[in-house]
Structures are given as structure tokens and as C-alpha cells.
């Protein structure tokens, strides 16, 4: 897989995470309750996609 394709794949994941961020926000994945996991994950995936694309 080439870099542009990988970046597009990761961006697609970020897009889906953004669309469903409220569902992700409701997940309790650790003892610390916070309500921005979906937003955090989406931003992290976008940063990863930019890193791969660079």
C-alpha cells in the first residue's frame, strides 16, 4: 500500500469516528470518565493521516 492510500484509509477512519463520536464518547474505556474520547480519537487519527502523508 502506498502512502497516499494509507493516509486516505486513516482519514476515512477519522471521518467515521467524527460522525460517531457521541457513541464513542459514551464508552467507558478506563476508570477515568471523560466525554471527549470520540473527538480525541478523531483528532489523533487525522494527525496520523497527516504524518503518513508528509
PyMOL commands that set and color helices and strands:
alter all, ss='L'
color gray80, all
select helices_A, chain A and resi 3-19+21-26+37-53
alter helices_A, ss='H'
color red, helices_A
deselect
rebuild
show_as cartoon
